[in-house]
Amino acid sequence: MGRLALGAAALLASAAAPLAAQRFWRNTFYPYGYYSTVDGWWGAAHAGVYSPTGFVERPEPNFAALNLDAAASTQGSHLVVVDAAAPAWWEGWRAALTLTVARENRLGYYGVGNDTRYFADSVALQPYFYRVSRTHAGARLTLQRRIVGPLRALAGASLERIDFRELPGPSAFRRDLAAGVVDPGTVPFTDRVVRAGLVLDTRDHEIDPHRGIFVEALHARGPGYTRTTANARVQVHALERLILAARLAGEGMGGDPPLAVQMTMESSERPFVALGGYRSLRGYYDARFVGRGKLLGGVEARYAVLWVPSIVEVKLVGFYDVGRVFGAGEAVRLTGDGLHKSGGGEIALRLLRNALLVVGYGRGSEGGQLLFGTTWSY
């Protein structure tokens, strides 16, 4: 009888193993809208299919997903992104492919350098004086392989076409293009990049971490330039409802990088506009400061006023950001000199495992900006 029971248990276990490993797909679709200080009202929609991790608690948001996001604003900006990601489909491997077509029709351009000035009188009569329209379309592939524990090796490549269009009337961009500060030969610019690096990731959840560190060191090479990036983020679960977060990042560029690549900062996920905007220096206009080198820092306190983990969390957030850029011939370094500073607050809503919505307000020395994001700033 004992042997029969053991045999039955073994049979059930062998049958349960494939069931436990079985993966299925779910669909998702929702429209939404929001207001941006930069682009006015946005209408957007998200559609996707994903393979959930089920009841297994793991940091990856899903086994794999294919998402389509499309949006358009009342100021002529638009965005279409197709993103295919497999963070946990193959044990020890991560893969991501992103296709993007976008136009930022009111992107900031104030000149190149950390000390570029802003004059409110210029905007009163010339509303587009500090604005430029940027279009870009490209493909980005990233592969990561676990080396040991939370340490991964990264390799990737991207191809992107970037162009700028002058808006009506006098502008800082028109002035710098005519003067050669912006090289006319790099407008438009085709960016072909290969990159490699290391990623250390101990976060308990990648969408909304409560604890853990994320450190990346990347090196990229494009046409006529190189880019080296270091980024460290930490989350500390200080109290049951309180999470403290901090970020320190720096990037340097060698060779002769054009404006198109100086306006962004690399990451293992996706590059983002820097310096200025939701992902880099909240409270300042997008791309407010442009330079070959970048230094970013920040701290956040996230307190949950509604706390039902894995179901719903509503957090009140206070933040303080600092940053600056470095010009040609300047070494990127830790320094308190020339830092631009901003602070503000946000409300964040997390639903189930993988849906996060953040709205808020940030203010710097030149005024304030409304904030909206579907991820944390960092």
C-alpha positions in Angstrom: 0.0 0.0 0.0 2.8 2.4 0.9 4.6 1.6 -2.4 1.3 2.3 -4.3 0.9 5.6 -2.5 4.4 6.6 -3.3 3.9 5.6 -6.9 0.7 7.6 -7.2 2.4 10.7 -5.7 5.3 10.4 -8.1 2.9 10.1 -11.0 1.0 13.2 -9.9 4.2 15.1 -9.4 5.4 14.2 -12.9 2.0 15.3 -14.4 1.9 18.5 -12.4 5.4 19.6 -13.6 4.3 20.3 -17.2 1.1 22.0 -15.9 3.1 24.3 -13.6 5.4 25.2 -16.5 2.6 25.7 -19.0 2.4 29.3 -20.3 -0.6 31.0 -21.7 -1.4 34.4 -23.2 -3.6 37.3 -22.3 -4.8 40.3 -24.3 -5.0 43.9 -23.1 -6.4 47.0 -24.6 -7.2 50.4 -23.2 -7.4 54.1 -24.4 -6.3 56.9 -22.2 -5.6 60.6 -22.3 -3.5 63.2 -20.3 -2.3 66.8 -20.4 1.4 67.8 -20.9 2.8 71.2 -20.3 5.0 70.6 -23.4 2.5 69.2 -25.9 -1.0 70.0 -24.5 -3.6 67.2 -24.6 -2.7 63.7 -25.6 -4.9 60.9 -26.8 -3.4 57.5 -26.6 -4.1 53.8 -26.8 -2.3 50.6 -25.7 -2.8 47.1 -27.1 -0.8 44.0 -26.3 -0.5 40.3 -25.6 1.5 38.9 -22.7 2.3 35.7 -21.0 1.9 36.3 -17.2 4.1 34.7 -14.6 0.9 33.6 -12.7 1.2 33.3 -9.0 4.9 32.9 -9.0 6.6 35.9 -7.3 9.5 37.0 -9.5 10.9 40.4 -10.5 10.1 40.2 -14.2 6.7 41.6 -15.1 5.9 38.7 -17.4 7.5 35.8 -19.3 7.1 37.7 -22.6 5.0 40.4 -24.2 4.2 42.2 -27.5 2.9 45.7 -27.1 1.7 48.4 -29.4 1.4 52.0 -28.1 0.2 54.9 -30.2 -0.4 58.5 -29.2 -0.9 62.0 -30.7 -1.1 65.5 -29.2 -2.9 68.7 -30.0 0.5 70.3 -30.7 1.4 68.0 -33.5 3.5 65.4 -31.6 2.9 61.7 -32.2 4.3 58.4 -31.1 4.0 54.8 -32.3 6.0 52.1 -30.5 6.0 48.4 -31.1 7.8 46.6 -28.3 8.6 42.9 -28.1 10.2 41.7 -24.9 11.0 38.3 -23.4 12.5 39.0 -19.9 11.9 35.4 -18.6 10.9 33.2 -21.5 14.3 31.5 -21.7 16.1 30.7 -18.4 19.1 33.0 -18.0 18.3 35.1 -21.2 16.5 38.4 -21.9 15.7 39.7 -25.3 14.0 43.0 -26.4 13.2 44.5 -29.8 11.7 48.0 -30.1 10.5 49.8 -33.3 9.7 53.5 -32.9 8.3 56.2 -35.1 7.9 59.6 -33.3 7.8 63.3 -33.5 8.3 65.7 -30.6 6.9 68.8 -32.2 7.7 71.1 -29.3 11.0 69.7 -28.0 13.1 72.2 -26.1 16.3 73.7 -27.6 18.0 76.5 -25.6 21.5 76.1 -27.1 24.4 73.8 -26.1 26.1 74.0 -22.7 25.3 74.1 -19.0 25.0 77.8 -18.8 22.5 78.5 -21.6 20.2 81.3 -20.6 16.4 81.5 -20.7 14.8 84.9 -21.3 11.0 85.0 -20.8 10.7 88.1 -23.0 11.9 86.1 -26.0 8.9 83.8 -25.6 6.4 86.6 -25.3 6.8 87.7 -28.9 8.3 84.6 -30.4 6.6 81.5 -28.9 8.8 79.0 -30.6 12.1 80.7 -29.8 13.2 77.8 -27.5 11.5 75.1 -29.5 12.4 72.7 -32.3 10.5 69.8 -34.0 12.4 66.5 -33.8 11.4 63.3 -35.7 13.0 60.0 -35.3 12.4 56.4 -36.5 14.4 53.4 -35.6 14.9 49.8 -34.4 16.7 48.7 -31.2 17.7 45.2 -30.3 19.0 44.2 -26.9 20.2 40.8 -25.6 21.2 40.0 -22.0 22.7 36.8 -20.5 23.0 36.0 -16.8 26.6 35.5 -15.8 26.1 34.7 -12.1 23.4 35.6 -9.6 21.9 39.0 -10.4 24.8 40.0 -12.8 24.0 40.0 -16.5 26.1 40.8 -19.7 24.4 43.0 -22.3 24.9 43.4 -26.1 22.8 45.4 -28.4 22.5 47.3 -31.7 20.3 50.1 -33.0 19.6 51.9 -36.2 17.8 55.3 -36.1 17.1 58.2 -38.4 16.9 61.6 -36.6 15.8 64.9 -38.2 15.1 68.4 -36.9 12.6 70.9 -38.4 12.6 74.7 -37.6 9.4 76.0 -36.2 7.9 79.4 -37.5 9.8 82.5 -36.5 13.2 83.2 -34.9 14.6 80.5 -32.7 17.7 79.4 -30.9 17.9 76.4 -33.1 17.7 78.5 -36.3 20.5 80.7 -34.9 22.8 77.9 -34.0 22.2 76.0 -37.2 23.2 79.1 -39.2 26.2 79.8 -37.0 27.5 76.2 -37.3 27.0 75.4 -33.6 24.7 72.7 -34.9 26.5 71.0 -37.8 24.2 71.2 -40.8 25.8 68.0 -42.1 24.2 66.1 -39.2 20.7 67.3 -39.9 19.3 64.8 -40.6 21.5 62.1 -39.0 21.6 58.3 -39.3 22.7 56.7 -36.1 24.1 53.2 -36.2 25.1 52.0 -32.8 26.6 48.9 -31.2 26.7 48.7 -27.4 27.8 46.3 -24.6 27.9 46.4 -20.9 27.1 44.8 -17.5 23.9 45.0 -15.5 23.5 44.2 -11.8 19.9 43.9 -10.8 18.5 42.8 -7.4 15.1 44.6 -7.5 12.2 42.6 -6.1 10.0 43.9 -8.9 11.0 45.6 -12.1 7.9 47.8 -12.6 7.5 49.0 -9.0 10.4 47.9 -6.8 10.1 48.1 -3.1 13.7 47.1 -2.5 16.9 46.3 -4.3 19.6 47.9 -6.5 20.0 48.4 -10.2 23.5 49.2 -11.6 24.5 49.4 -15.2 27.8 50.2 -17.0 27.5 50.6 -20.8 29.7 51.5 -23.7 28.4 52.3 -27.1 29.9 53.3 -30.4 28.2 55.2 -33.2 29.3 57.1 -36.4 32.2 59.3 -35.2 31.5 59.1 -31.5 31.6 56.9 -28.4 29.3 56.9 -25.3 30.1 55.6 -21.9 27.3 55.5 -19.3 27.2 54.5 -15.6 23.9 54.5 -13.7 23.0 53.3 -10.2 19.5 53.2 -8.6 18.5 52.0 -5.1 15.2 51.3 -3.4 15.0 50.8 0.4 11.8 49.5 2.1 12.3 51.7 5.1 8.9 51.2 6.7 5.9 49.0 5.8 4.4 51.8 3.7 7.5 53.9 2.9 10.0 53.3 0.1 13.0 55.5 -0.3 14.7 55.7 -3.7 17.8 57.4 -5.1 19.7 57.7 -8.4 23.2 58.7 -9.4 24.1 58.6 -13.1 26.8 60.0 -15.4 27.7 59.8 -19.1 30.6 60.9 -21.2 31.0 61.1 -25.0 34.1 60.9 -27.1 34.8 61.8 -30.7 32.4 64.3 -32.4 28.8 63.5 -31.3 26.1 65.5 -33.2 23.3 67.3 -31.5 20.9 64.4 -32.2 22.8 62.1 -29.8 23.9 64.7 -27.3 20.2 65.2 -26.5 19.7 61.7 -25.1 21.2 59.5 -22.4 21.7 55.8 -22.9 20.3 53.0 -20.7 19.9 49.2 -20.8 16.2 49.7 -21.3 15.7 52.7 -23.7 17.6 56.0 -24.2 15.8 59.0 -22.8 15.9 62.8 -23.3 18.4 64.5 -21.0 18.9 66.9 -19.5 15.4 68.1 -18.6 12.0 66.3 -18.5 10.3 63.5 -16.6 13.1 60.9 -17.0 16.0 63.2 -16.1 15.4 66.6 -14.4 11.7 67.1 -13.5 10.5 70.6 -13.4 12.6 71.7 -16.4 11.5 71.7 -20.0 12.4 68.6 -22.0 16.0 68.8 -23.3 16.6 72.0 -21.4 20.4 71.4 -21.1 22.4 69.8 -23.9 26.0 68.6 -23.6 28.4 65.8 -24.4 28.7 64.9 -20.7 25.8 64.5 -18.2 25.5 64.1 -14.4 22.2 63.2 -12.8 21.2 62.7 -9.2 18.0 62.4 -7.2 16.1 61.2 -4.2 12.5 60.2 -3.7 10.2 59.3 -0.8 7.2 57.1 -1.8 4.6 56.7 0.9 1.6 54.4 0.3 -1.7 55.8 1.5 -3.5 52.7 0.1 -1.5 49.5 0.6 -2.7 46.2 -0.7 0.4 44.7 -2.2 0.1 42.9 -5.6 -3.5 44.3 -5.9 -3.5 48.1 -5.6 -1.1 50.7 -4.1 -1.6 54.5 -4.1 1.6 56.4 -3.2 2.3 60.0 -2.4 5.8 60.9 -3.7 8.2 63.8 -2.9 11.3 64.2 -5.0 14.4 66.3 -5.5 16.5 66.2 -8.7 19.9 67.7 -9.6 21.9 67.6 -12.8 24.2 69.4 -15.2 25.9 68.9 -18.5 29.6 69.1 -19.6 30.9 70.6 -22.8 33.7 69.6 -25.1 37.0 69.2 -23.2 35.3 68.9 -19.9 35.7 65.7 -17.9 32.5 64.3 -16.4 33.0 64.3 -12.6 31.1 64.4 -9.4 30.7 68.0 -8.5 28.3 70.4 -6.8 29.3 73.3 -9.1 26.8 74.3 -11.8 24.1 71.9 -10.7 20.5 72.7 -11.7 17.9 71.7 -9.1 14.2 70.9 -9.0 11.7 69.4 -6.6 8.1 68.5 -6.6 5.4 65.9 -5.8 3.6 63.1 -7.5 0.7 60.6 -7.0 1.4 57.1 -8.2 -1.2 54.4 -8.8 -0.1 50.7 -9.2 -2.7 48.2 -10.2 -2.0 44.4 -9.9 1.5 43.5 -10.8 2.4 45.6 -13.9 0.3 48.7 -14.3 1.8 51.9 -13.0 0.5 55.5 -13.6 2.3 58.6 -12.2 1.1 62.2 -12.3 2.6 65.2 -10.6 4.3 68.6 -10.7 7.9 69.6 -10.7 9.4 73.1 -10.3 12.9 74.4 -11.1 14.4 77.9 -11.3 12.5 78.7 -14.6 9.0 77.7 -13.5 7.2 74.4 -13.3 6.0 71.4 -15.4 3.2 69.0 -15.2 4.4 65.4 -15.0 3.0 62.2 -16.5 4.6 58.7 -16.7 3.7 55.1 -17.0 7.0 54.1 -15.3 8.9 55.6 -12.4 11.3 58.4 -13.4 14.1 56.0 -12.3 
